């Protein structure tokens, strides 16, 4: 029984983190990453710092950076001073970063611990005392850092800097009962004849009318959290990755069903991927707080957009392909120039984290929604945007939002169990309520006639977008993950 509960907790935190209600979301901000990925987080940080398991023997009185100092920094400092979150410009992932210092200058003065800023802040002589918002370091840890500084702050030895950490893996944990993957992502092909459904480690390509499986694409590291088709419909980008390890985007050829390439660069899983309408660029948004722009042909990273201060849950290209929008847990939508990678401006009217963003078909407006139950619609200019509509639209968090191709309809799914259709003034047009579980993924067919809805319990429905009627009954998309002990247990795990 305990193993089942642990498995459910892992799925809930890794898949649902961008979509929890306020109370649970606070817990996920503070502790979710520790619970979900605590087994690997320390190893990841150690790998970034370059800790080596073997080293040359040094004098007992001289602490070693790799074995004595780096683990202290890794455990207590990287939440605020890493390459993705570099407060005060200080990055403590490596010896070089520590010695470089930050915007306040040098933090380590070799042979002089009392004058070193890092010691002054650890001891509270300079406020705020570090680590910020946490208990002070034990005296023994501060003493190690002091002794290392007073010994001249020696760099790691040649063998230590050359050591390469082994590839990190997550152990395979089999369930006690049969478990069906949630539907994590959905996308129609450009001609509307195929529907891609993302789940745990795979994508299934379906006929949206009959539900027939047309293809299966396996080998993904974790949940496929977002899907995008190339404009010509010949390729598919499936994005996800292992939490706290790396993000990945797999590019598939839809005629041969062969993997063409895998794009890597994010330091955490990817929650959203988009393909520009001219086919030249791919955009990705990650839990590592960054947005990346990629050359779709070569797979080369073109720009790393770093201005969000929390996880990025949604990205979208403007119809003309000149701008990309990103929506974040930090309560903002940011508009970026694709050619230069520069941020043009920020839309900051939301009162809580945003899970979804969509351009109008004309590209002159953008809509977003998230935890505060509100739909926001902005009018976009060259240098700034203006909020033109907002509405508390549901009784709970908005999990997904799409803007229909005719430009007249905005559709949202909420954790209150509803799907709502609204016009651009946000007046209610239609309602599909009493969903069997949270609808975490929505997709509208290019002609605007069909709406696909994927749920956390692994079921999929396709609705007529005009009558709101289901075209055929709910379908389970993915095969159940079988228990490790054969036929023991047949119950399907659910929320």
MOVEN-V672451 format. One record per residue. RES is the residue in one letter. SS is DSSP state (H for helix, E for strand, - for the rest). BURIAL is # if it has 16 or more other C-alpha atoms within 10 Angstrom, else .. D_LAST is the distance of its C-alpha to the last C-alpha in whole Angstrom. Layout:
# MOVEN-V672451
((RES,SS,BURIAL,D_LAST) (RES,SS,BURIAL,D_LAST))
This chain:
# MOVEN-V672451
((X,-,.,15) (X,H,.,15) (X,H,.,15) (X,H,.,12) (X,H,.,10) (X,H,.,13) (X,H,#,11) (X,H,.,8) (X,H,.,10) (X,H,#,12) (X,H,#,10) (X,H,#,8) (X,H,#,12) (X,H,#,14) (X,H,#,12) (X,H,#,11) (X,H,#,14) (X,H,#,16) (X,H,#,14) (X,-,#,13) (X,-,#,14) (X,H,.,18) (X,H,.,17) (X,H,.,14) (X,H,#,16) (X,H,.,19) (X,H,.,18) (X,H,#,17) (X,H,.,20) (X,H,.,22) (X,H,.,20) (X,H,#,17) (X,H,#,20) (X,H,.,21) (X,H,.,18) (X,H,#,17) (X,H,#,20) (X,H,.,22) (X,H,.,24) (X,H,#,25) (X,H,#,26) (X,H,.,29) (X,H,#,30) (X,H,#,30) (X,H,#,32) (X,H,#,35) (X,H,#,35) (X,H,#,36) (X,H,#,38) (X,-,#,40) (X,-,#,40) (X,-,#,42) (X,-,.,42) (X,-,.,46) (X,-,#,48) (X,-,.,52) (X,-,.,53) (X,-,.,54) (X,-,.,56) (X,-,.,54) (X,-,.,55) (X,-,#,53) (X,-,#,50) (X,-,#,48) (X,H,#,46) (X,H,#,44) (X,H,#,43) (X,H,#,44) (X,H,#,43) (X,H,#,40) (X,H,#,38) (X,H,#,38) (X,H,#,38) (X,H,#,35) (X,H,.,33) (X,H,#,34) (X,-,#,35) (X,-,#,33) (X,-,#,31) (X,-,#,34) (X,E,#,36) (X,-,#,35) (X,-,#,36) (X,-,#,33) (X,-,#,33) (X,E,.,37) (X,H,.,38) (X,H,.,42) (X,H,#,42) (X,-,#,41) (X,-,#,40) (X,-,#,40) (X,-,#,38) (X,-,#,41) (X,H,#,45) (X,H,.,46) (X,H,#,44) (X,H,#,45) (X,H,#,48) (X,H,#,48) (X,-,#,47) (X,E,#,45) (X,-,.,47) (X,-,.,49) (X,E,.,50) (X,-,.,51) (X,-,#,48) (X,-,#,50) (X,-,#,54) (X,-,#,55) (X,-,#,57) (X,-,#,56) (X,H,#,53) (X,H,.,54) (X,H,.,55) (X,-,#,51) (X,H,#,49) (X,H,#,46) (X,H,#,48) (X,H,#,49) (X,H,#,45) (X,H,#,43) (X,-,#,46) (X,-,.,46) (X,-,.,49) (X,-,.,48) (X,-,.,45) (X,-,.,42) (X,-,#,42) (X,-,#,39) (X,-,#,37) (X,-,.,36) (X,-,.,34) (X,-,.,33) (X,-,.,36) (X,-,#,39) (X,-,#,40) (X,-,.,41) (X,H,.,45) (X,H,.,45) (X,H,.,43) (X,H,#,45) (X,H,.,48) (X,H,#,47) (X,H,#,47) (X,H,#,50) (X,H,#,52) (X,H,#,51) (X,H,#,52) (X,H,#,55) (X,-,#,56) (X,-,.,56) (X,-,#,52) (X,-,#,53) (X,-,.,50) (X,-,#,49) (X,-,.,51) (X,H,.,51) (X,H,.,49) (X,H,#,46) (X,H,#,46) (X,H,.,46) (X,-,.,44) (X,-,.,41) (X,-,#,37) (X,-,.,36) (X,-,.,33) (X,-,.,29) (X,-,.,27) (X,-,.,23) (X,-,.,23) (X,-,.,21) (X,-,.,19) (X,-,#,18) (X,-,#,15) (X,-,#,16) (X,-,#,14) (X,-,#,14) (X,E,#,11) (X,-,#,11) (X,-,#,12) (X,-,#,10) (X,-,#,13) (X,-,#,14) (X,E,#,18) (X,E,#,20) (X,E,#,24) (X,E,#,27) (X,-,#,30) (X,-,#,33) (X,-,.,35) (X,-,#,31) (X,-,.,32) (X,-,#,29) (X,E,#,25) (X,E,#,24) (X,E,#,20) (X,E,#,19) (X,-,#,16) (X,E,#,16) (X,E,#,20) (X,E,#,21) (X,E,#,22) (X,E,#,23) (X,E,#,25) (X,E,#,25) (X,-,#,28) (X,-,#,26) (X,-,.,28) (X,-,.,28) (X,-,#,25) (X,-,.,27) (X,E,.,26) (X,E,.,29) (X,E,.,28) (X,E,.,26) (X,E,#,26) (X,E,.,25) (X,E,.,26) (X,E,#,24) (X,E,#,23) (X,E,#,19) (X,E,#,17) (X,-,#,19) (X,-,#,18) (X,E,#,21) (X,E,#,24) (X,E,#,28) (X,E,#,30) (X,-,#,34) (X,-,#,36) (X,-,.,38) (X,-,#,35) (X,-,.,36) (X,E,#,34) (X,E,#,30) (X,E,#,29) (X,E,#,25) (X,E,#,24) (X,E,#,22) (X,E,#,23) (X,E,#,22) (X,-,#,21) (X,-,#,24) (X,-,#,26) (X,E,#,27) (X,E,#,26) (X,E,#,27) (X,E,#,28) (X,E,#,29) (X,E,#,32) (X,E,#,32) (X,E,.,35) (X,-,#,33) (X,-,.,37) (X,-,.,37) (X,-,.,33) (X,-,.,34) (X,E,#,33) (X,E,.,36) (X,E,.,35) (X,E,.,32) (X,E,#,32) (X,E,.,32) (X,-,.,33) (X,-,#,29) (X,-,#,29) (X,-,#,25) (X,-,#,22) (X,E,#,23) (X,E,#,21) (X,E,#,24) (X,E,#,27) (X,E,#,29) (X,E,#,32) (X,-,#,36) (X,-,#,37) (X,-,.,40) (X,-,.,39) (X,-,.,40) (X,E,#,37) (X,E,#,34) (X,E,#,32) (X,E,#,29) (X,E,#,27) (X,E,#,25) (X,-,#,23) (X,-,#,27) (X,-,#,28) (X,-,#,30) (X,E,#,31) (X,E,#,33) (X,E,#,35) (X,E,#,36) (X,E,.,39) (X,-,#,37) (X,-,.,40) (X,-,.,41) (X,-,#,38) (X,-,.,39) (X,E,#,38) (X,E,#,40) (X,E,#,39) (X,E,#,36) (X,E,#,35) (X,-,#,35) (X,-,.,35) (X,-,#,31) (X,-,#,30) (X,-,#,27) (X,-,#,24) (X,E,#,25) (X,E,#,22) (X,E,#,24) (X,E,#,28) (X,E,#,30) (X,E,#,34) (X,-,#,36) (X,-,#,38) (X,-,.,41) (X,-,#,39) (X,-,.,41) (X,E,#,38) (X,E,#,35) (X,E,#,32) (X,E,#,29) (X,E,#,27) (X,E,#,25) (X,-,#,23) (X,-,#,27) (X,-,#,27) (X,-,#,30) (X,E,#,31) (X,E,#,33) (X,E,#,36) (X,E,#,37) (X,E,.,41) (X,-,#,40) (X,-,.,43) (X,-,.,44) (X,-,#,40) (X,-,#,41) (X,E,#,39) (X,E,.,41) (X,E,#,39) (X,E,#,36) (X,E,#,34) (X,-,.,33) (X,-,.,32) (X,-,#,29) (X,-,.,28) (X,-,#,24) (X,-,#,23) (X,E,#,23) (X,E,#,20) (X,E,#,23) (X,E,#,26) (X,E,#,28) (X,E,#,32) (X,-,#,34) (X,-,#,36) (X,-,.,39) (X,-,#,38) (X,-,.,39) (X,E,#,36) (X,E,#,33) (X,E,#,29) (X,E,#,27) (X,E,#,23) (X,E,#,21) (X,-,#,20) (X,-,#,22) (X,-,#,21) (X,E,#,25) (X,E,#,26) (X,E,#,29) (X,E,#,32) (X,E,#,35) (X,E,#,38) (X,E,#,39) (X,-,.,43) (X,-,.,45) (X,-,.,44) (X,-,.,42) (X,E,#,39) (X,E,.,39) (X,E,#,36) (X,E,.,37) (X,E,.,34) (X,E,#,31) (X,E,.,29) (X,E,.,26) (X,-,#,24) (X,-,#,21) (X,-,.,20) (X,-,#,17) (X,-,#,17) (X,E,#,18) (X,E,#,16) (X,E,#,19) (X,E,#,22) (X,E,#,25) (X,E,#,29) (X,-,#,30) (X,-,#,33) (X,-,.,36) (X,-,.,35) (X,-,.,35) (X,-,#,31) (X,E,#,28) (X,E,#,24) (X,E,#,21) (X,E,#,18) (X,E,#,16) (X,-,#,13) (X,-,#,14) (X,-,#,13) (X,E,#,17) (X,E,#,19) (X,E,#,23) (X,E,#,26) (X,E,#,29) (X,-,#,32) (X,-,#,34) (X,-,.,35) (X,-,#,31) (X,-,.,32) (X,E,.,29) (X,E,.,30) (X,E,#,27) (X,E,.,24) (X,E,.,21) (X,-,.,18) (X,-,.,16) (X,-,#,13) (X,-,.,11) (X,-,#,8) (X,-,#,9) (X,E,#,13) (X,E,#,13) (X,E,#,16) (X,E,#,19) (X,E,#,23) (X,E,#,26) (X,-,#,29) (X,-,#,32) (X,-,.,34) (X,-,#,31) (X,-,.,31) (X,E,#,27) (X,E,#,24) (X,E,#,21) (X,E,#,18) (X,E,#,15) (X,E,#,11) (X,-,#,8) (X,-,#,7) (X,-,#,11) (X,E,#,13) (X,E,#,16) (X,E,#,19) (X,E,#,22) (X,E,#,24) (X,E,.,27) (X,-,#,28) (X,-,.,31) (X,-,.,30) (X,-,#,26) (X,-,.,26) (X,E,#,23) (X,-,.,26) (X,-,.,24) (X,-,.,21) (X,-,#,18) (X,E,.,18) (X,E,#,16) (X,-,#,17) (X,-,#,17) (X,-,.,18) (X,-,#,15) (X,E,#,16) (X,-,#,18) (X,-,#,18) (X,-,.,21) (X,-,.,23) (X,-,.,23) (X,-,.,22) (X,-,.,21) (X,-,.,17) (X,-,.,16) (X,-,.,13) (X,-,.,10) (X,-,#,7) (X,-,.,4) (X,-,.,0))
